[in-house]
Amino acid sequence: MHRLKIISHLKSYLSVTKREWNGLVVLLIVMLLIFIVPYAYKNLPKDNGISSSSINKAAAALNNSFNKNKHSANGKYKYKMGQPFFAKQEKLTVPVELNKADSASLTTIYGIGPVFARRIIKYREHLGGFVSKEQLKEVYGLNEQKYNEVSSQVTVNPVRLKKININSATFDELKRLPYLNFKQMNAMIQYRVQHGDYTSAEDLGDIAILNKEIIDKLKPYLVFK
């Protein structure tokens, strides 16, 4: 009641109507909010989220990096790789000599992983050594495409070959050579038993089941003494 009397006296003193008084109250509230809100906002905890300025900076950086790419004639972009990438990839490789290389050396060849390295070594031991790079195509799984990829990275020194003395070789020793089947190996031994020691590779031509292609492959691995 006391508060209402004060308000009534204030209205009379200011000579305002009820409607004018209500408007004055609203105006005072608005003015109060204008002064209070900025102060309250200033004391609110700072938002650690991404600001609009950060977003703008990131967008500008992305745009600049994209513009460094060259536009090709067909409407697509050719992307550039950074210099460190090329510096790492453009290392010089020394050709690997197939007859002395271990597994670690073989895996330095681009296109040869641990599996192919093991197969190459296994086949080399089976042969007694490589005579030419083309023999890589005889390694299981190493097709023409793979050979073309790696051939320029290898060399062959045939002086390291393990040869077989054909005049004393047993059946098990001949089995090492991948170019012969059971019948051919048996025929070579029987020919030696019947005709005596071989004097040269030409004697192998007398064995009907050995053609010139097989004999040419065998020659580097045989000695006649």
Secondary structure, 3 states (H helix, E strand, C coil): CHHHHHHHHHHHHHCCCHHHHHHHHHHHHHHHHHHHHHHHHHCCCCCCCCCHHHHHHHHHHHHHHHHCCEECCCCCEECCCCHHHHHHHCCCCCCEECCCCCHHHHCCCCCCCHHHHHHHHHHHHHHCCCCCHHHHHHCCCCCHHHHHHHHHHEECCHHHCCCEECCCCCHHHHCCCCCCCHHHHHHHHHHHHHHCCCCCHHHHHHCCCCCHHHHHHHHHHEECC
